[in-house]
Amino acid sequence: MVIKMIEEEIKHEKSLNEKILELEMSLEEKSRQQVYANLLCGTTRHDLNNIVLTIDIYFNLISKCKSLDEAHDLAKKGGKGVEKIKESLNTWKEYSEQEQNWYDLKDIFNFIVGYSSESIKITGKNELEGVKVYSSSLASRMFFNLVDNSKRHGVKVTTITLSCYFEGENLIFMYRDDGIGIPSEDKERIFRKGFGKNTGLGLFFSRQILAITNITISEVGEYGKGACFKMVVPKTAYRKA
C-alpha cells in the first residue's frame, strides 16, 4: 500500500514537472515568436515603403510619356511592384497565423519527397520510426524554400537526398543536393534577408521559422559537390513514441 502511494506520488510529481516544462517552453516560444514577428514586421514595412516609392516614380513617369508603348512598359514595371506587395502581405499573414505542433518525421520526409519533378528526384528513407518533431506549421514553407533554392541556384541539380540520425542528444536532419554547392564566403550570407536574386525572404525566413522551437539550420556542404543543409533539433523539440 505504501509502495503504491509512493509510486503514485512520483508519477504525479513527474507529470507536474512535465507540465511546468511545457509551460516554460510555451512562454519561451511566444517570446521568440514575438521577436521574429517584430523583425518580420519591420522588414515587411521597409520593403513596402521602397516598393510604393518605386511605383510612385513609375506613375509620375507615365504622366510624362509621349507614346502609349512607353506608358505601357512603365505600367508593367509598376505592376510587378504590386505583385511584390501582395507577396509581402501574404508572407506576413502566414507568419501571424502560424502555430507550433508535433509532426511525424515520416510525414515530413514524405512531404519533401512530394516536391519531386521530372528534372529533380528527391529521395530519402526515414529509419527513425515513431519520432515526432516540434515545429512551426510554416515548416512546409521552409522546405519549399530549400527545394526552390536547389532548382534556382544549384545549376545542375538532378537529385536531392534526405537523411536523419541522432548525434548525442540532438536529432540531425540533412538535406543534400548534387548541384554546384555554395562558396564558403556565402555559407552564412545566404541566410541574410535579400541575399541573391529571386529569393524573397527565402532562407532568411526559413531560419526564423525553425528558431521559434530552437531548431538551427546551417550550410555545411563542400563547394563544387553540392549544397548541404544541416538542421539540428534539440531534445526539447523532438520525442520518441
C-alpha positions as CSV (number, residue, x, y, z in Angstrom):
1,M,0.0,0.0,0.0
2,V,2.8,2.4,1.0
3,I,4.8,1.5,-2.1
4,K,1.8,2.2,-4.3
5,M,1.3,5.6,-2.7
6,I,4.9,6.4,-3.3
7,E,4.7,5.4,-6.9
8,E,1.5,7.5,-7.4
9,E,3.3,10.5,-5.8
10,I,6.3,10.0,-8.0
11,K,4.0,9.8,-11.1
12,H,2.2,12.9,-10.0
13,E,5.4,14.8,-9.4
14,K,6.7,13.7,-12.8
15,S,3.5,14.8,-14.5
16,L,3.6,18.2,-12.7
17,N,7.3,18.7,-13.8
18,E,6.4,17.9,-17.4
19,K,3.6,20.5,-17.3
20,I,5.9,23.1,-15.8
21,L,8.5,22.3,-18.6
22,E,5.8,22.6,-21.3
23,L,4.6,25.9,-19.9
24,E,8.2,27.3,-19.8
25,M,8.8,26.1,-23.4
26,S,5.5,27.8,-24.4
27,L,6.5,31.1,-22.8
28,E,9.9,31.0,-24.5
29,E,8.4,30.2,-27.9
30,K,5.9,33.0,-27.6
31,S,8.7,35.4,-26.6
32,R,10.9,34.2,-29.6
33,Q,7.9,34.3,-31.9
34,Q,7.2,37.9,-30.9
35,V,10.8,38.9,-31.5
36,Y,10.8,37.4,-35.0
37,A,7.3,38.8,-35.7
38,N,8.7,42.3,-34.9
39,L,11.7,41.6,-37.1
40,L,9.5,40.4,-40.0
41,C,7.1,43.3,-39.5
42,G,10.0,45.8,-39.7
43,T,11.3,44.0,-42.8
44,T,7.9,44.0,-44.5
45,R,7.3,47.7,-43.7
46,H,10.7,48.6,-45.1
47,D,10.0,46.6,-48.3
48,L,6.6,48.1,-48.8
49,N,7.9,51.6,-48.4
50,N,10.5,51.0,-51.0
51,I,8.1,49.3,-53.4
52,V,5.4,52.1,-53.0
53,L,8.1,54.7,-53.7
54,T,9.2,52.9,-56.8
55,I,5.6,52.5,-58.1
56,D,5.0,56.3,-57.4
57,I,8.1,57.1,-59.6
58,Y,6.7,54.9,-62.4
59,F,3.3,56.6,-62.3
60,N,5.0,60.0,-62.4
61,L,7.0,58.9,-65.4
62,I,3.8,57.6,-67.1
63,S,2.2,61.0,-66.9
64,K,5.1,62.4,-68.9
65,C,5.2,59.7,-71.6
66,K,4.8,60.7,-75.2
67,S,3.7,57.3,-76.5
68,L,1.3,54.5,-75.4
69,D,4.1,51.9,-75.8
70,E,6.3,53.7,-73.4
71,A,3.5,54.2,-70.9
72,H,2.5,50.5,-71.2
73,D,6.1,49.4,-70.5
74,L,6.2,51.6,-67.3
75,A,2.8,50.3,-66.2
76,K,4.1,46.7,-66.5
77,K,7.1,47.6,-64.3
78,G,4.7,49.2,-61.8
79,G,2.5,46.1,-61.9
80,K,5.5,44.0,-60.7
81,G,5.7,46.2,-57.7
82,V,2.1,45.5,-56.9
83,E,2.8,41.7,-57.0
84,K,5.7,42.2,-54.6
85,I,3.4,44.0,-52.2
86,K,0.9,41.1,-52.4
87,E,3.7,38.6,-51.7
88,S,5.0,40.6,-48.7
89,L,1.5,40.8,-47.2
90,N,0.8,37.1,-47.8
91,T,4.1,36.3,-46.0
92,W,3.2,38.4,-43.0
93,K,-0.3,36.8,-43.0
94,E,1.1,33.3,-43.0
95,Y,3.5,34.1,-40.2
96,S,0.9,35.7,-38.0
97,E,-1.4,32.7,-38.4
98,Q,1.2,30.1,-37.7
99,E,1.2,27.7,-34.7
100,Q,3.5,25.1,-33.3
101,N,2.7,21.4,-33.2
102,W,4.2,17.9,-33.3
103,Y,4.9,16.5,-36.7
104,D,5.8,12.8,-37.5
105,L,9.2,12.6,-39.1
106,K,7.9,10.1,-41.6
107,D,5.3,12.6,-42.8
108,I,8.0,15.3,-43.1
109,F,10.0,13.0,-45.3
110,N,7.0,12.1,-47.5
111,F,6.1,15.8,-47.8
112,I,9.5,16.8,-49.1
113,V,9.7,13.8,-51.5
114,G,6.4,15.1,-52.9
115,Y,8.3,18.0,-54.4
116,S,10.0,15.6,-56.8
117,S,9.7,16.5,-60.5
118,E,10.8,15.3,-63.9
119,S,14.0,17.3,-63.6
120,I,14.8,16.7,-59.9
121,K,14.4,13.5,-58.0
122,I,14.1,13.7,-54.2
123,T,15.0,10.6,-52.2
124,G,15.3,9.7,-48.6
125,K,14.5,6.9,-46.2
126,N,13.4,7.6,-42.6
127,E,14.8,4.9,-40.4
128,L,13.8,6.6,-37.1
129,E,10.3,5.2,-36.6
130,G,8.0,6.9,-34.2
131,V,9.9,10.2,-33.9
132,K,8.0,13.5,-33.9
133,V,9.4,16.9,-34.3
134,Y,8.0,20.1,-32.6
135,S,8.0,22.9,-35.2
136,S,6.0,25.7,-36.8
137,S,3.1,25.0,-39.1
138,L,5.2,27.0,-41.6
139,A,7.9,24.3,-41.8
140,S,6.4,23.3,-45.2
141,R,7.3,26.8,-46.5
142,M,10.8,26.3,-45.2
143,F,11.3,23.0,-47.1
144,F,9.8,24.5,-50.2
145,N,12.4,27.3,-49.9
146,L,15.2,24.7,-49.8
147,V,14.0,22.8,-52.9
148,D,13.4,26.1,-54.7
149,N,16.9,27.2,-54.0
150,S,18.3,24.0,-55.3
151,K,16.3,24.4,-58.5
152,R,17.3,28.1,-59.0
153,H,20.9,28.2,-57.9
154,G,22.2,24.6,-58.0
155,V,22.7,24.9,-61.8
156,K,23.0,21.1,-62.4
157,V,20.8,19.6,-59.6
158,T,19.2,16.3,-60.5
159,T,19.0,14.6,-57.1
160,I,18.1,15.8,-53.6
161,T,18.8,13.4,-50.7
162,L,17.4,13.4,-47.2
163,S,18.7,11.7,-44.2
164,C,18.2,11.8,-40.4
165,Y,20.1,10.5,-37.4
166,F,20.9,11.1,-33.8
167,E,24.1,13.0,-32.7
168,G,24.4,12.9,-28.9
169,E,21.1,14.3,-27.6
170,N,20.3,16.1,-30.8
171,L,18.3,14.9,-33.8
172,I,20.0,15.8,-37.1
173,F,18.2,16.3,-40.4
174,M,20.3,16.6,-43.5
175,Y,19.3,18.0,-46.9
176,R,21.8,17.5,-49.8
177,D,21.7,18.2,-53.5
178,D,24.1,17.4,-56.2
179,G,24.5,20.9,-57.7
180,I,27.4,23.2,-57.7
181,G,27.2,24.0,-54.0
182,I,27.7,27.2,-52.1
183,P,31.1,29.1,-51.8
184,S,32.5,29.3,-48.2
185,E,32.1,33.1,-48.2
186,D,28.4,32.8,-48.8
187,K,27.5,30.0,-46.4
188,E,26.2,32.5,-43.7
189,R,25.3,35.3,-46.1
190,I,22.6,33.1,-47.8
191,F,20.6,33.4,-44.6
192,R,20.6,37.2,-44.7
193,K,17.4,39.0,-45.9
194,G,17.5,39.8,-49.6
195,F,20.7,37.9,-50.4
196,G,20.8,36.8,-54.1
197,K,18.1,37.2,-56.7
198,N,14.5,35.9,-56.8
199,T,14.8,34.7,-53.3
200,G,12.3,37.0,-51.4
201,L,12.7,36.3,-47.7
202,G,13.9,32.7,-48.6
203,L,16.4,31.2,-46.3
204,F,16.2,34.3,-44.0
205,F,12.6,33.4,-43.4
206,S,13.3,29.7,-43.1
207,R,15.9,30.3,-40.3
208,Q,13.4,32.4,-38.3
209,I,10.7,29.7,-38.6
210,L,12.9,27.0,-37.3
211,A,14.4,29.2,-34.5
212,I,11.0,29.5,-32.8
213,T,11.4,26.0,-31.4
214,N,15.2,26.3,-31.1
215,I,16.0,24.3,-34.3
216,T,19.1,25.6,-36.1
217,I,20.0,25.4,-39.8
218,S,23.4,25.9,-41.4
219,E,25.0,25.1,-44.8
220,V,27.9,22.6,-44.4
221,G,28.4,21.4,-47.9
222,E,31.7,21.4,-49.9
223,Y,31.6,23.9,-52.8
224,G,31.7,22.0,-56.1
225,K,30.0,18.9,-54.6
226,G,26.5,20.3,-53.9
227,A,24.7,22.2,-51.2
228,C,24.2,20.5,-47.8
229,F,21.9,22.0,-45.1
230,K,22.1,20.6,-41.6
231,M,19.2,21.1,-39.2
232,V,19.9,20.4,-35.5
233,V,16.8,19.6,-33.5
234,P,17.4,19.8,-29.7
235,K,16.0,17.2,-27.3
236,T,13.2,19.7,-26.3
237,A,11.9,19.8,-29.9
238,Y,11.6,16.0,-30.7
239,R,10.2,13.0,-29.0
240,K,10.1,9.2,-29.5
241,A,7.0,7.1,-29.3
